[in-house]
Amino acid sequence: YIDSDRSDSQLLEIIRDAESVGTFSEVTAYSPLTDEHAEQLSRFPRLQWVSIHSRQLTSRGAACLIQHPRLARLDLAGCTNVDDSLVSALNGKPIPATLNLEIRYTGVSESLAKRLEP
């Protein structure tokens, strides 16, 4: 669990420290997580469940997490800067069929959200 009382540099330090340990499988963040943080999180080898509620996260950061090979659930509810550019951020790669992706209350249009449903 990462809360909003942390500065950007503190968040990066927490994530980098956790990456070196490599044991995190779940992350919940109610803080100003950015694309850089998402890129760091996407390197966690055992990551399976991520819940991020950050207006600073964009489609680029979401795409990094979506492509994680072990991720089973990604909750982006409230990430309003994740929008239809998610498709181009994925660079033509499909969303894994095994990923439960939550994109309510984001900037993703209803028509794209329906196409992304499994």
Disulfide bonds with the S-S distance in Angstrom:
none
